[in-house]
Amino acid sequence: MNTYPEHTLVQQCLLEIEEKLEWGNSDQWHNDVFIELSESIQQSTGILLSPTTLKRVWGKVKYKSAPSISTLNTLSQFAGYANWRDFKNKKDVKKPSWLGKKITHNLGVIMVSASIMTIVFISFYSMIGAKKNEDTTIDFSKITFSSRPITQGLPNSVVFDFDLNTIKSDSIYIQQFWDVTKTIKIKPGQKKATGIYYFPGYFGAKLLVDGQIIKEHDLFITSNNWVSTIDYKPIPKYVSNTDMLRDRLSFSNTILNEIKSATEPVVSTFHLVKDFKDVSGDNIKIKTSVRNLYREKWAVCQKLRIVILGTNGAIIVPFSIPGCVSDINVMLNDVYLKGKEHDLSAFGVDFSDFRIIDINIIEKKLTVFVDDTEIYSRQYNESIGKLVGIRYRFLGAGEVRHLNITEQPNGATIINDDFKIDP
């Protein structure tokens, strides 16, 4: 148990963050949640706290030291305070001097009385709890939980059908743990719920009662064809085919001018999420040609992330101009490398002109080439499962001229796309 002096205050700050996020009980947060939280904190404060740091603060990883003051300042800012000192000052309850003296005078009596009452209550409720547990054994086989999309395309609402049988609790949630829009609180007696999905993806729907996962299933929201978005929050803008070029993934001047006029950083994304049958995401070769279209103001770093989606996880290959590699992060499913803690200078690439990127994955080993020159290679451990999609995420705007995906080692073509769009 962590007993550093300000532990109680830190826990209070974390609870305020959890209430703000509404992501459900943090006891059930998985690695993906802390990755999402890391990105949310960076977008809100401009400061990156790694998923590992966040897991330490939340007690998911054993760590005896207190969080650094910079970490506490960032968490306090994310919770809505100026810094950690501001949080502490506002949580200090100012008591009149006479009250402090009275408390000191009677402290011994209060502590003895509290100890006696604690023993009485523990004994009483232990007997009640034992009796209650005997009478409320849950038969999980009688609990049902399923889901079905309402329509095709995006956005897409999903209906969750469930039967909790005899379960009674005030803490029941449906949770897709890596997506903040898909945590839903369930009322007693409720049989149906709906959630809205703004982006395609492969999600794990979980039914939780009192923090325990009692049922789960996979939920697949496809795009089938390419979908382009400007990722405004909380709702993205879907770019129509009329605002796309005909011979590549790229935006019309109208959309480009809209992005350039933004006063805050904006990410644009090209998504393809579909059923590729039994193609392993751990054995594929991707060859693509990309360039950046906007390099001014907040987009000077020319950040690009290529995201490979699987049924069990994802791979994120990031790029930026050389001077900004400190602010990028590599994710190879279970391997997460932060630019501030690792040398990711190999991913410093200027995309002012088209560059050819090759991403080769063989038996969970990723190798990246730029213009036929190997820049990076790394093994990961946990399979991402079957291939279900790919995303290109540009800070500002970029374009993709070609994409070829083949299966390893047989070389079978999965995608060979030059992005011709029908009028």
Disulfide bonds with the S-S distance in Angstrom:
Cys301-Cys324 2.01
